Amino acid sequence: MARNSLGRPFWTFWTAATLANLGDGIRLAAFPLLAAALSSDPRAVAGVAAAQFLPWLVTGLYAGVLADRRGARALLAATDAARVVVLVTLAVAVATGGATIALVVAAAFLLGAAETVRDTAAQTAIPRLVPDARLERANGRLVAGEVVGNEFVGPPLGAVLFATGAALPFAVNGASLALAVMLVLSLPLTLARRTPVEPGAPVRAWDGLRWLVRRPVLRTLAFTVAAIAAADSAWFAIFVLYAQQNLGLHALGFGLLLATGAAGGVAGSFAADRLVGAFGHRHVLTWSMASTAGFPVLLVVAPNLVAAVVVVTATSAAFAVLNVAALAVRQRLVPDGLVGRVVAASRTLTYGCSALGALTGGVLAAAAGTGAPFLFSAVIAVAAPLAWAIVSRPVAPGAPA
């Protein structure tokens, strides 16, 4: 299908999202490298990773209220502009030698708080930009852009910039977000406002969570995806230390290792709509969960560079498929006026568990070695997909199978 089948507004939105994700990818390598340069304590390094997810527990549900009350365009522009301010401040502190672990954790937390609003608003925008039949395709292209920015271009660029000057990655991240703001402001007015299902009804932060917990399939999907995210964060939070200690990689090598997973992630995001069409949402979600959390255990069995390449590639591909399928299920089953709050509730759960997973990975690594978080992930690889497969059979009438 031609590129223009999704429409010019979608591709403008996609470009802005990809620029934001490029900045996220730069930070993906730069934050742990900066943390490791400031402290060799696994708990401190993991704490920086956790600080990026913890805001979902504080502001996540309220981000959903904003997404249902305000227009996506204004929210996207405002939150990215706020992140530019934080990044410039951090870059100045690093450049002048004033950066500390506490400051890095604070910056990571503030960036995460803005991201709660941005990500929630972005997910409510997709159904307004493309027809229902093209949701998987649109989500797949967005995930592909996310993978390219977060895993392929961003990390090696962040590593190179960090090696050149520790402040550079954060300055470049701020510049990419500033450009994203300008693109978002050019989006059509269809993204300027949202209307509740019942006009005049109160919009409460807990409405999305209440709605979600009363739907067994969506509730189970939310909890199992959150468990997979916790497993993924547990090993990835200390992966920079594992790469340095077990694989002998330095800053550039670590960034390049992360980039190798991008090929799998892009392939997974482009294949997701075809996989769902061939096997159905339920089976695709089951196997993508198992693969995402299961492959990392290879690094316990074979702690070498080849196994590391296999792990980052396979987990990136599986996570891309998981994200596309889960997003499409949620976008189809949630009423329009509740999308923001239900998305926020789901993502609050996911990112809250990601933060706990990152902290768990740091504690396990400090207590039992850097291999322990990979074993933790293997346990989740069995439990979460099994729970999803049981509860989602049979799928409720009218829901994607």
C-alpha positions, 0 to 999 in steps of 0.5 A: 500500500502506498505511503500516502494511504495513511494521509499527510497529517499522519505522516506529519505526526509520525515525523514529530513522534520519530524526532521525539523518539530519536531524542529518547534513544539518545538519552537511552545510551547517554543517561546510563553512561552518565550515571555510570560515570558518576557512580559505580553502584548498580543501585544508583545506575538502576535508580536513574532508569527507574526515575524515568518510569516513576512519574507514571505512578504520580501523574499517569492517571491525571495525564489521562484526564488532560488527554480527554479534556484537552486537544492532543496538539496543544498537549504534545507541543506543551510537554515537548517544550517543557522537556526542552527546558529540562534538557537544556538545564541538564546539559548546562550542569553537565558541561559546567561539572555540576551534575550529580546522581541526584540531579540526573535522577531529578531530570529523569523524573521531570522528563518522565512526568512530561512524557506521561502526558505526551504519550497518553495524548499521542495514543488518543490522536491515532484513531482521529488520524487514520481509519479504523481498518488501518490502525494496525498499519498506523501503529506499526509505522509509529512503532517502527519510527520509535524503534529506529529512534530509540534503538537504531539511530539514537543510542549510537548517536548518544554514545558518540555524542557522550564520548565527544562531550558529556553534555552534547547528547542532552543538548541535541535531544533538546534540539530534536524536541524543539523541531518536533514542537513546530511540526506538532503545531502544524497538525490539523484542528481535528486534534484540537479538542476531545469530547466526553461520551456524555457531554457535561459529565465529570472527567475523573482521573479514576474513571479509566481505571474503574472501566478497565478493571471491569473488563477481564480481557483488557484488565488481563492484557494490562497486567500481563503487559506490565509484567513483561515490561517489569521483566524487560526493565529488570535486565535492561536497567543494569545492561550497561554494567553487564556489557562493561563487565561481561562483554568488555564493551565501552561507550561506543560499543554499548551504543552499537550493541543497542542499535543491533536490535533495531533491525528486529524491532523494525521488522517486527513493527512492519510484520505485526499487522500481517501476523495479527491478520494471520493468527489473531490478536490473542496468539500474537500477544501470547507468543510476543510476551513469551519471546520478549521476556524469555530471550534474555536468559540466553545471556546467562547460558552464553555470556558472549557478544553473539548471544547479546546480539541475538537477545537485543534483536529478538526482544526488540522484534517481539516487543514491537509486535506486542506493542502494535497488537496491544495498542490496536486492541485497546484503541478498538475496544475503548469508547472515544471519550474514555481513551485518554483515561484508559490509556493512562491507566494501562500505561501507569500500570506498565511504567509503574511496573517498569520502575519497580522492575528496574529497581528489582534488577539493580537490587538483584544484581547487587546481591547476586550478580549481573546475571540475576535479572535475566533469570527473573525475566525468564520466570515472568516469560512463563507466568505472564503469557500463560495467564493471558492465554487462559483468561483471553480464551474465549475472547468476548463477542465483538472483541478482536480474537 
